[in-house]
Amino acid sequence: MTLGHALRRIVEEYPLARLDPPAGHPLAQVIRKGAADELRGALAPLGGIYLVKGSPGRGTRWAAVPWLAAFDPAVTTSATRGYYLVYLFPTHREGVHLSLAQGTVAAIREHGPRAGAHLRASGAALRARLSDFSEALPVAEIALGTVGELPEGYEAAHIMGLTYGLADLADERRLWADLAKGIAAYRALRARGGLAA
């Protein structure tokens, strides 16, 4: 398997997989292990230590939006807080977003119904601080195609990134090069003070 093949499997197989329970499902295993292993492999040449996790959902429920993320442990080890680099899989299943994103759950807990507005304002300020990455990671807004606190939070928490159609996932060299750009932006954000600056 390659990173592109793993991402494409998630995009294509997720709608049908959701008809069965996630416990023990082969696609849940791909998200948690196979795709995560491919992402680790792509990160290895970039140096640094990253915690990689894939989430098809929790317990007996599939996620509305599955994800595959790389966390710098000095920043965060969870998608709930801090900031991280993540692949998000929209419900329309026509592609995938690579997103430098802010933690969503912590913002929801702290800001309640104003969390979306807070995350969008914070994202705009962070994009301005990372303006030297605007050509490499030009997508400033993403749509995940579903409503709900978490999917809407993920949309609001997006800072910058890229969107791939299914055909783009066949270009492994591009995926690795884009991942390097995303990691460079992630490192730059940390060096420039993270969320607090």
Secondary structure, 3 states (H helix, E strand, C coil): CCHHHHHHHHHHHHHHHCCCCCCCCHHHHHHHHHHHHHHHHHHHHHCCCCEEEEEEEECCEEEEEEEEEEECCCCCCCCCCCEEEEEECCCCCCEEEEEEEECCHHHHHHHHHHHHHHHHHHHHHHHHHCHHHCCCCEECCCCCCCCCHHHHHHHHHEEEEEEEEHHHHHCHHHHHHHHHHHHHHHHHHHHCCCCCC
